[in-house]
Amino acid sequence: MGEIPLAVDDNSSDTMSLTNSVTDYPVEHGRTYHRYHEGAYVYPNDEQELERLDMQHHMIKMTMDGKLFQAPLQDPKNILDIGTGSGIWPIEMSALFPNAQITGTDLSPVQPTEVPPNVHFLIDDATEEEWLWSNDYFDFIHTGHMTGSVPSFKRILRQSFKHLKPGAYMECHEPDPKPKCDDGTMPPENTDGGYSAYALHDWVDLSVRSGRQSDPPRQFRIAHRIAQWMKEVGFVDVEERLYKIPTNTWPQDERLRTIGDWNESNWLQALSGWSYKPFLALGWSQAEIEVFLVDVRRSIQDRSVHAYMDFHVVSGRKPLLSEGEAAS
């Protein structure tokens, strides 16, 4: 695991080059995908996706009132970002904690190489049994947007718990893609096996089905279960904050309308990349997928439907040794 690091310290003279076996990305449907542990992650890793991930990051910061995290951090020394994507979260965290060593891991070496000296990126698969670091190592572990990415997110939590120092925090930022509505303007889901009048319902259901049928299975909806999983793993002081992210610009509130505008763009840019591999695995053709996505885009853009997603920010603390002794 993590045999091929991506050196990002531009002050270092012995930058390690990445082998062709990792950077020779497979191309499918006009998009590129990761090569390391190929197939473990079904979404693209190309420039188009990286730009979208940065846009999504800024949308989430707006949702969280400009914050990168909610946990009560105090002078952390070692921070880990699992599934770092474009690397924007560690880079921005480095300005807040210049004395911390911040590591971002991902299956793809797509992060920038000129970054602050306390930021490092590694090619790594967090689903593996053995991690690169010793137990009780990190002061803070962050995950974000792991929907549809791993067979067992609870296992990621368990591994993170093991590698956190006693008293240290983990925080997960996860949107639940299942649309919700509080005023009855959203058509109901179809429960008889057919399609609903609101195609985003069907897109979520198909994504869940594809995840269950993949080998190994991938968990598509995890956000609403993270808090309970954290408690089961052993975290204490588990706190869950829920934010509403409108699907488009339907809200009258200016702040929510702006967030909805960003979210609409995020969905429209992401939808093809989020759909190709999962739906092809269900036996669909690319033409069938594109026809279906016309209706999904129409539902996302329908301002008469006051839909939103729940965005979950869940933090928990690894107990101090004295707390563990007291509990036992």
N, C-alpha and C positions, 0 to 999 in steps of 0.2 A: 504494500500500500504506500502510495506517495513516493514511489521510487524515483520519479522524475520531477524535481522541483523546478519551478519557474522563478529564476532569480530576478528580483525587482529592485534591488538596491543599486541605484545608478552610481553610487560611490564605490562600488565593488569592481575590481578589475578582473575577477575570475568568474564572470557571468557564465552560467552553465547553459549551453545550447540545448534546445529541445530536439528530440529525435523525430525523424520523419514519421515514425509509427504513431506518434501522438498528434502531430499537427497536420497530417494528411487526412483532412476531414472528409468523410463520405458526403456526397451530394445526392439528395433525393428531392424530387418535386421542386427543383430550383432553390432549395435551402441546404445549408450545411449542418452537420450534426457532429457530436463528439466522437473521437476515435478511441480514446482510453476507456476501457470497459464498455465497448460499443454496444448500444442497445439498452443500457441501464437507464438512460434518460431519453424520453421520446420527443423532446421539444428542440427547436433549432438553437444554434450557437453563433449565427452569423452576425454581420454588422447591423443588419436590420433589427435583429432581436436585441442586440446590446443597446442600441439607441432606445428601443422600447423599454428595456429594463431600467435605464436611467430615467426615462420619463415616469415610469411607475414608481420609482424611488422618490422622486420629487412629489408625486401625488400623495404618497403615503406620508411624507413629511408634512405636507399641508394638512392632511387628516389628523396628524398627531401634534398639531400646533407648532410645527418646526422642530420637533424633537426627533432624535435618532434612537432613543431608548427611554424606558420609563423606570427601570430598576434603580434603586438607590446606590449607585456605584461610588466607591470611595478609593481613589488612587489605585485603580487596577494596574497590574504589571503585565499580565498576559491575557490577551483577548482573542477569541476564535470566532470566525464567521463561517458557518457551514453553508456550502452552496452559494458562494459569493457572487457568482455571475460576472457582471462587468467590473466588480471590485469597488463600486462607488461607496458602499457603506463603510468598509475599513478605511478608505482614503479620507472620508469626512470625519470619521471617529478619531483619526490620528491628530487632527487639529485640537480636539477636545482633551486628548490624553497623550501629549507628546512624549511622556516618559514610559508609555506602555508599548510592548511589542504586540502588534496586531497582525494576525495571520488569517488570510482568507483561503478557503479550500474549494476546489471545484474539479469537475471531470475534464474541463476544457481550459487550456492556457490562453484565454482570450482577454485577460486583464492587461492594463497598460504596464509598461516596463519602467517608465519614469514616474516614480511615486515617492512620497515621503520616506525617509530612511527607516522609520519604525514600522513600515507596512511591508508584509511579505505574502506572496501567493504560492500555493503548492497545488500540484495536481494530486488529488486525493479522493478516495471513495469512502464517505463516512458510514456506509452500510457494512464495511468489513469488520471482522471480529476484533482485530488488533489495530489500535490507533498508533500514530507516531510518537505520542507523548506519554509520559508516565502518569499514573493516577495522581489525583489531587494537584493538578498543574495549573489550570486556568482560573482566573479571577472572574471571567465573564464569558459566556458562550451565547452567540446569537444565531438564530435561523430566521429565514424569511422566504415566503413564497415556495414552500416545498410541496404544494398540492400536486398530486399525480406523479411525484418524483421517486418515491421509495416504497419498498414492500411493507415496511413497518416503521412508522414514525415513532411509535413508543420505544422501539429499540434504539433509535437515535437519542431519545431522551435518556434512556438507561445508560448508554455509553457516555453521554455528556455528563450525567450525574457522577459517574465513576471518575471522570477526568477533571471535575471541578474541585477546587480547594474547599474544605469545610467552611461554610459561611458565604461562599460565592454564589452568584446568581446565573441563571439561564433565562433568556427571554426569546419568545417566538412571536413573529409577526406573520399572521396568516389570514388571508381573505377566504371567506366561504363563498364559492361561486354561485351557490344556489340562490336565485333571486327571491326577495321578500317584498311585501307591500303591506302598508298599514291602513289603506283607505278603500280597498276593494276595487281599485282600477286595474289590477293585473288579472288576466284570465287564469282560471285554475289549471292545475296539472291534469293531464288525461290519465285516468286510472284503469282504462280498459285495454291498454296495450297499444293504442293508436297514438297519433300525434295531437298535441294541444294547440290551442289557438295562439299561444305565445311560445315561439320556437326556442327561446332561451331555456325554458323548462326541459325541452327534449334534448338540447345540446348537453346540459348537465347530466341528465339521465344516461345518455349514450356514453359520455366520458366516464361515468362511474362504472357502467357495464364493461367498457373496454379495459379499464384498470383491473377489474375482477377477473377478466378472462386472459390477461396477459401472463407470461411466464418469465419470472415470478410475478405474482399479482402486484399491482401498484395501488396505493390508497389515494383516491381522488379527493374525497371530502374528509379533511382532518381537523379543520380549524375549531369546530365546536366540541371536539373531544380532547383537545390538548390539555386543558386544565385538569380534567379527571385523570388523564394518563400521568401527568406530572405528580399528582398526589399518590397515585399507585406506585410510581417508581420510588418515591420517598422524599420528594421536595416538600418543603414547608413554606409557610407564608405565600402560598400560591395566590396570585391576584390576576384577575381577568378584566380587561377593559374592552368594551365593545364600542366600535365606531360605525356609523352608517355611511356608506359610500354610494351615492346615487348612481344609477346606471347611465343617466344622461343629464341634461340641463333642466329637468322638470321642476326642481325646487324653487320656491320664491326667495328663500334665504340666499343672499349673495354668495356667502362662503361655500355653502353646500352646492350651489349652482356651478361655481368654479371647479370644485372637486369633481362634480358630475361631468363637466365638460372634459376634464382630463381623463376621467374613467372611460367615457365613451370613446375617446381617441385610443386609449389603451386597449380596449376590447377589439375595436375595429382593426387595429394593427396586429393584434396577437392572434386573432381567430383562426386564420389559415394554418399558422404554425402550430397552434394548439390542437388542431383537428386532424391534420393529414395522417400521421402515423397511428393515432388511436383509432380513427374510423376505418382506415385501410385494414387494420387488424381485425375489425368486425366484418370484413368482407365487402366493404363499400368500394366503389371505383372513385377515382379522383373527380370525374364528372359528376357523380352522384353527390359527393361531398360539396362541391362548389354550388350545385343547385340548392342543397339544403342550407348552406351558409347564407344564401341570399335572404331567406326567411329569418335566420338568426340575426343577421345585421339589421333587418327591418325591425325586429322586436327590440333590439338594443336602442335603436334610434327613435322609438315610438314615445313621444313625450306625453301622450295621453295616459300612459301606464306609469305610475309613480313607483317604480321598482328601485330597490337598492340591494347592496350586499352588506353583510356583516363583516367587519374587519376586526379580528381578534388579536389583542396584544396580551400575551400571557407570560407572566414572570413567576419564577419560583426560586427558592434558596436551598442549597444543600445544608443540612443541619450541621452545626458545630459538633465536635466530638462529645462535648459535655451534654449537649441536647440529646444525642443518640444514646448515651449512657443512661440519661434520665428516663428516656422513653422505654428503654429495655428493662 
